[in-house]
């Protein structure tokens, strides 16, 4: 809530409604043009990653609202739950939870009902629907999606592969990759590789660097890659210049020297790099993704879709289809 709304609550300590309920009433009547901050408590008996992802996806739909995240992870004992309830009471807002233990759920739900705090178990509708479809009940296993199975160890191996084949390292080993990313500097190659590796895809990336007088030339190994999906990443010259300039400024400040101008940040030179990279990709028929206005997750999702088309049998084994 806004500072003014918070002060209004404090000025009326004798108000008959609990603070959380009063906050809801005030927010319902607020001016939609005023930015609002509110507390969101994420309560989980596991790592809480599911809650965090759901919270971010939900709050992104409310442009004038800023969620103050409070993550209460691995809540499995009564003492841990009591500390969580104290934190919620001190900073009331919205409670989102995933709890398997019926007793812990009851503790949290009764507490929220008593204080009129909005709360929701985000997995209940999905679990209920799947249970009806399958005709079975849930296993009630905490962190069931994080068992140390083959998929888990595949992700670890994929992460090791991505780190060993980042930024053009050990290019001979790219024949064993699932995905190879190409792109000039500052086109999100490394973070996208790491994200894909976390999804279990062995991913390497190669930077494309202009070399005088020939400009950009792809390493010979690229033309020998038959099995991996090779994807070219590009971005608008303006976006690349902005990122490179900020990076150089940070570097120069750290070195204690004035920022200089080079071809690395020159608008014309960067435009030539982007044009030449696109030409090289088109020449070889590589799919191209513009990352200018995409998040890492969106870029990775599109690459995975391309992978399903490129290697349908492997995609089927990974249950991507």
C-alpha positions in Angstrom: 0.0 0.0 0.0 1.0 3.6 -0.3 2.6 5.6 2.5 -0.6 7.5 3.0 -2.6 4.4 3.3 -0.2 2.9 5.8 -0.5 6.1 7.9 -4.3 5.9 7.8 -4.2 2.4 9.3 -1.9 3.6 12.1 -4.0 6.6 12.9 -7.0 4.4 13.7 -5.8 1.7 16.1 -9.3 1.4 17.5 -10.8 0.4 14.2 -13.1 -2.7 14.7 -11.6 -4.6 11.7 -8.2 -6.4 11.8 -5.3 -4.6 10.0 -5.3 -7.0 7.1 -9.0 -6.6 6.4 -8.7 -2.8 6.7 -5.8 -2.9 4.3 -8.0 -4.8 1.8 -10.8 -2.3 2.1 -8.5 0.7 1.6 -6.9 -0.9 -1.4 -10.3 -1.5 -3.0 -11.1 2.2 -2.7 -7.7 3.5 -3.8 -6.9 5.6 -6.8 -5.9 3.2 -9.7 -3.2 5.7 -10.8 -1.4 5.4 -7.5 1.3 2.8 -7.3 0.7 0.2 -4.5 3.1 -1.9 -2.6 1.8 -5.0 -0.8 3.2 -8.0 1.1 3.0 -11.5 -0.4 3.9 -14.4 1.9 5.0 -17.6 0.1 4.7 -20.6 2.4 6.1 -24.0 1.2 7.2 -27.2 2.8 9.7 -27.5 -0.1 12.0 -25.0 -1.9 9.2 -22.6 -2.8 10.3 -22.2 -6.5 6.8 -23.0 -7.7 5.3 -20.3 -5.5 7.9 -17.7 -6.6 7.2 -18.4 -10.3 3.4 -18.2 -9.8 3.7 -15.0 -7.8 5.9 -13.3 -10.4 3.6 -14.4 -13.2 0.5 -13.1 -11.3 1.8 -9.8 -10.1 3.2 -8.9 -13.6 -0.4 -8.5 -14.6 -0.9 -5.6 -12.2 1.2 -2.7 -13.5 0.6 -0.3 -10.6 1.2 -2.9 -7.9 4.6 -4.0 -6.4 4.8 -7.2 -4.5 7.1 -7.3 -1.4 8.0 -11.0 -1.4 8.5 -13.0 1.8 9.5 -16.6 1.1 9.0 -19.1 3.9 10.6 -22.3 2.5 11.0 -25.8 4.0 8.3 -25.1 6.6 7.9 -28.6 8.1 7.8 -28.4 11.9 5.4 -26.6 14.2 8.1 -24.3 15.3 8.8 -23.2 11.7 5.1 -22.7 11.1 4.8 -20.5 14.2 7.6 -18.3 13.1 5.9 -18.1 9.7 2.6 -17.1 11.2 4.3 -14.4 13.3 5.9 -13.0 10.2 2.5 -12.9 8.4 0.9 -11.2 11.3 3.6 -8.5 11.5 3.3 -7.8 7.8 -0.2 -8.8 6.6 -1.0 -9.0 3.0 -1.6 -12.0 0.7 -0.6 -15.6 1.5 0.1 -18.2 -1.2 1.1 -21.7 -0.2 1.9 -25.2 -1.1 1.7 -27.5 2.0 1.3 -31.3 1.9 0.9 -31.9 5.6 -2.8 -31.5 6.5 -2.0 -30.3 10.0 0.3 -27.5 8.8 -2.3 -26.5 6.2 -5.0 -26.3 8.9 -2.7 -24.2 11.1 -2.1 -21.7 8.3 -5.7 -21.6 7.0 -7.2 -21.2 10.4 -4.8 -18.4 11.2 -5.5 -16.6 8.0 -9.3 -17.0 8.4 -9.1 -15.6 11.9 -7.2 -12.5 10.8 -9.1 -12.1 7.5 -6.0 -12.6 5.5 -6.5 -13.7 1.8 -4.9 -17.1 1.2 -4.8 -19.7 -1.5 -3.2 -23.1 -2.1 -2.2 -22.7 -5.8 -1.8 -26.4 -6.6 -5.2 -27.5 -5.3 -7.3 -26.9 -8.5 -4.7 -28.6 -10.7 -4.3 -31.6 -8.4 -8.0 -32.0 -8.0 -8.5 -31.9 -11.8 -5.8 -34.4 -12.5 -7.0 -36.6 -9.7 -10.5 -36.7 -11.2 -9.1 -37.5 -14.6 -6.7 -40.2 -13.4 -9.1 -41.6 -10.8 -6.4 -41.6 -8.1 -5.4 -39.6 -5.1 -2.2 -37.6 -4.8 0.9 -39.1 -3.1 1.2 -36.3 -0.6 5.0 -36.4 -1.0 6.9 -33.2 -0.2 9.2 -32.0 -3.0 8.1 -35.0 -5.2 9.2 -33.2 -8.3 12.8 -33.0 -7.1 13.8 -36.6 -6.7 17.3 -37.6 -7.6 16.3 -39.5 -10.7 17.8 -39.8 -14.2 16.4 -36.5 -15.3 18.1 -34.7 -12.3 21.5 -36.1 -13.2 20.9 -35.3 -16.9 20.5 -31.7 -15.9 23.7 -31.8 -13.8 25.6 -33.2 -16.8 24.0 -30.6 -19.1 25.1 -27.8 -16.8 28.7 -29.2 -16.7 28.6 -29.4 -20.5 27.4 -25.8 -20.8 30.1 -24.4 -18.6 32.8 -26.4 -20.4 31.5 -25.2 -23.9 30.7 -21.6 -23.0 32.0 -18.7 -25.2 33.7 -20.9 -27.8 35.6 -23.2 -25.4 36.3 -26.8 -26.5 34.5 -26.4 -29.8 35.5 -29.9 -30.9 33.2 -31.3 -28.3 30.2 -29.5 -29.7 29.4 -32.6 -31.8 27.9 -34.0 -28.6 25.7 -31.0 -28.0 21.9 -30.9 -28.2 21.9 -27.2 -29.1 24.6 -24.8 -30.2 24.0 -21.0 -30.1 25.8 -18.5 -32.3 25.8 -14.7 -32.0 27.8 -11.6 -31.8 28.7 -10.1 -28.4 25.8 -9.2 -26.0 23.1 -11.4 -27.6 22.4 -13.4 -24.4 24.2 -16.6 -25.5 25.6 -17.6 -22.1 22.5 -17.1 -19.9 20.3 -18.8 -22.5 22.8 -21.7 -22.6 22.7 -22.1 -18.8 18.9 -21.9 -18.8 18.6 -24.6 -21.4 21.1 -26.7 -19.6 18.9 -26.4 -16.5 16.2 -27.9 -18.6 18.5 -30.8 -19.5 19.8 -29.7 -22.9 23.5 -30.0 -23.5 24.1 -26.5 -24.9 27.3 -24.8 -26.1 27.7 -21.3 -27.6 30.1 -19.6 -30.0 30.8 -15.9 -30.1 31.0 -14.3 -33.6 33.8 -11.8 -33.6 34.6 -9.6 -36.7 38.2 -10.0 -37.9 39.7 -7.5 -40.3 39.6 -7.4 -43.3 37.1 -10.3 -43.7 34.6 -9.4 -41.0 32.7 -12.2 -39.3 33.6 -15.7 -40.2 32.1 -18.8 -38.6 34.6 -21.3 -37.1 35.0 -24.3 -39.4 33.5 -26.7 -36.8 30.1 -25.1 -37.3 29.8 -26.6 -40.8 30.5 -30.1 -39.4 27.7 -30.1 -36.9 25.0 -32.4 -38.1 23.2 -33.6 -35.0 22.9 -30.5 -32.8 20.3 -27.8 -33.5 22.3 -24.6 -34.4 20.5 -21.4 -33.7 21.6 -17.8 -34.5 20.8 -15.1 -31.9 20.6 -11.5 -33.0 19.4 -8.2 -31.5 18.7 -4.7 -32.7 21.9 -2.6 -33.1 20.5 0.0 -30.7 20.0 -2.6 -28.0 23.4 -4.1 -28.5 25.2 -0.7 -28.4 23.3 0.2 -25.2 24.3 -3.0 -23.4 27.9 -2.8 -24.6 28.3 0.8 -23.6 27.0 0.1 -20.1 29.3 -2.8 -19.8 32.3 -0.8 -20.9 31.4 2.0 -18.5 31.3 -0.4 -15.6 34.6 -1.9 -16.7 36.3 1.5 -17.0 35.0 2.7 -13.7 36.3 -0.5 -12.0 39.7 0.2 -13.6 39.6 3.9 -12.6 39.8 5.3 -16.1 37.7 7.4 -18.4 35.3 5.6 -20.8 36.6 5.5 -24.4 34.8 4.9 -27.7 35.7 1.9 -29.9 34.3 -0.1 -32.7 32.8 -2.3 -30.1 30.2 0.4 -29.3 30.1 2.2 -32.6 26.6 2.2 -34.1 27.8 1.7 -37.7 30.2 -1.1 -36.8 27.6 -2.9 -34.7 25.1 -2.6 -37.5 27.6 -4.2 -39.8 28.1 -7.0 -37.3 24.4 -7.7 -37.0 24.0 -7.7 -40.8 26.9 -10.0 -41.4 25.8 -12.4 -38.7 22.3 -12.6 -40.3 23.9 -13.2 -43.7 26.0 -16.1 -42.3 23.0 -17.7 -40.6 20.8 -17.3 -43.8 23.6 -18.8 -45.9 23.5 -22.0 -43.8 19.8 -22.1 -43.2 20.1 -21.7 -39.4 17.0 -20.5 -37.6 17.3 -17.0 -36.2 15.8 -15.5 -33.0 15.8 -11.8 -32.2 16.4 -11.4 -28.5 15.9 -7.7 -28.3 12.7 -7.7 -26.5 12.7 -11.3 -25.2 13.4 -12.6 -21.7 15.8 -15.5 -21.4 12.8 -17.8 -20.7 11.0 -16.7 -23.8 14.1 -17.2 -26.0 14.7 -20.6 -24.5 11.1 -21.6 -25.0 11.3 -20.8 -28.7 14.6 -22.7 -29.0 12.9 -25.8 -27.4 10.1 -25.5 -29.9 12.7 -25.5 -32.7 14.4 -28.5 -31.1 11.1 -30.5 -31.2 11.0 -29.9 -35.0 14.7 -30.6 -35.5 14.9 -33.8 -33.5 11.4 -35.2 -33.0 12.6 -38.6 -31.8 14.7 -37.0 -29.0 11.9 -34.6 -28.2 9.6 -37.6 -27.8 12.0 -39.2 -25.4 12.2 -36.0 -23.4 8.3 -35.9 -23.4 8.4 -32.5 -25.1 5.6 -33.5 -27.6 
